Amino acid sequence: MIPLLILRHGKTSWNLQKKLQGRTDISLCDEGIDILRQQRLPSEFEGYSWVCSPLSRARQTAELLGAENVLIEPSLIEMSFGDWEGHTLVDLHARFGADMRENEARGVDMQPPNGESPRDVQARILPFLKNLSEPTVAVTHKGVIRALKSLAYDWDMTDKLPMEFKWGAAHLFMIDEKGIPHPSRINIELESKAS
């Protein structure tokens, strides 16, 4: 099995406003940059290869954490939220009411208009997972990590996962020969560069 350490990009202005970003290429905000400048991965992950989503917020995160020779992995791009991008869930619920709730209740098959479902994201990332050949750090997005968690925990997303994932932490999965992720350690805190 191949170790995959996965983490979400740092904060953006849209994160602070609780807007769905999806494929919209929003850079890190000053707060996100300041936080990442003070952090690094735990030393046990030195020597891992680095890959990241093609979106700038993921690339910036990898660079600020000290990654060198980061490969862009197109399959790690955020889930497309289609017509929902740039809106908050509160706004979408107010506009679409019962239709929105019905769509969300579909779990892995929830699909924004002109966007992707989490099941689509799973299909997109499986070839990447199957082809992993060395210990790897991947910087990606919440939608991709949720799709990975769904595979790892056989979670259909119709209810809450029984454990909390901290979005500012890293999560270690072991990837088997079929590309299926198996949870190893979650919520691995990043270290302070000052220590």
N, C-alpha and C positions, 0 to 999 in steps of 0.2 A: 504494500500500500504506500501511496505517495502523500507526504504531508502537504497540505495547502493551508496557509495562514491567510485569512481573508479579513479585510477591514474596509470600512466605509470612508469615503472622502471627508475632509473637514467641512466646516460650516460655510455656507454661502448666505447672501442677503435673502434669497428666497427661502432657505431653511428657517431663518429667523422670522420671516413673515408667514411661515407654514404653507407656502405655495408648492404645489406639485411641479417638480422640475422636469422629470422625464428626460427627453433628448435635448431640451433647451440647454445650450452650452453656457452655463452660468459659472463664472470664476469664483474662487474663494473670496470671502469678505475679509476685511482687516482683522476682525476677531478670530476667524478661522486660521488665518496665516499666523497671528501672534501665538495662538495655542500650539500649533504644529511646530513652530520654531523652537519651542521649549521641550519637545518630545522626541523620543526615538523608540524603535522596537527593542524589546528585551534582547540581550546579547545572545541568547540561545538560538535566535533566528538569523544570526550573521551567516553569510554564505548562501542563503537562499537566493534563488533567482527572483526577479521582480517583473510583474506584468501589471498592466492597468487598463482601464477603460480609455477609449479615445477622447473622452470629454475632459476639458481643461481642469475641472475641479479635482478629478482623480489624478491626473498627471502632476498637478501642483502638489497634491498631498504626498505622492511618492517622493518627489524631489525634496520637499521640506523634511521628510523623515530620513533623508540621506541616501535614497536609492540612487544607484548608478546603473547605467545600461538598462533602463526600463524598456521592456517591449510592450508595444501597444497591442492589446488583444481585443479585436472588434466585438467579440461575443460578450464581453463584460460591460458593454454600454448599458446605460439604465433602461429599464422597461419604458416603452413608449406609452405615455398617458394620453396621447392623441389630443382630442378636443378639451381635455381636462387640464392640460399644462398651463401653468400661470395662474391657476385658481386654487383656492383653499378648499379643503373638504367641507368646511362649514358653509362656504358659498355654494358649493355643488349640491349639498343636501337641501339648502334653502331653495335652490332653483329647480331641482329635479325630484325632490321628496321621495315618494314611494318607489319610483323607477330607480333612483340611486340606491336605495336600500336593497331592492330586489337584485340589482346587479352585484352589489358587494356580497350579498348572501351566497353567491355562486362560488365563493372561495377561489380556488386555483383557476376557475373558468370565468372569473370576473373580467370584463373587458371594456375599457373606455371606448367611446365612439372614435373610430380611426386610430385606435391604439392596440396594444398587445395585452394578452392575458398572462398571468404568472405561468400558466402551462406552456405558453409560447416561449417565455424566457427559459424555462427548464429545457425545452427542446433545443434552444439556441446554445445553452452553455454545456450540454452533455458532451458534444464532440471535444470541446476544450478540456473538460474533466477527463475524458477517456484518454486523451493524448498527453496528459501530464507525465513527464518522465523524470523529474527531479523536484526536490523540495522547493516550494514556490510561495512567494508573498503576492497576493492579488489585491489591488486597490480598486474598489468598484462602488456600487450604489445600493441603497436600501432595498429597492425592488429586486435586484439580482440576489442579494443576500437572503431575502425572504424566500425566493424561489429555491435557493440552495438549501435553506432550512427545511422547506417543504419536502424536498427529496430525502434529506438526512433523517428526518423524524417521521416520515410517512404522514405528513400533516396536510390536510386538505384545505386549510386556511378558512374554514367555516366558523372556527372558534379561536380563542387565544392559545398560543403555544404555552405549555405548562411551565416554561422557564423564561426568564427575561433576558433578552440580549441587550447589552449596553452598546449604544451606537458609537461611542467614542473608544471602544475597546476592540481588540483583535480576537478572532475566533479560529481555532485550529481544527481542521477536519482531516481525516485520512481518506484518500480517494482510492477505491478499489479498481480492479482491472476493467470493470464495466462502466466506470465513471461515476459510481454512486458514492456520495460523501457520507462518511461516518463521523459523528461528533467525537472529538477527542477532549478538547478543553475549550470552554467558552469564557468570554469576558476576561481576556488576558489584558491587564492594564498596560498601557504604554509607559515607558520610563521617562523620568525627567532627565534632560541633558545636564542639569546642574549636579545630579548625584554621581 
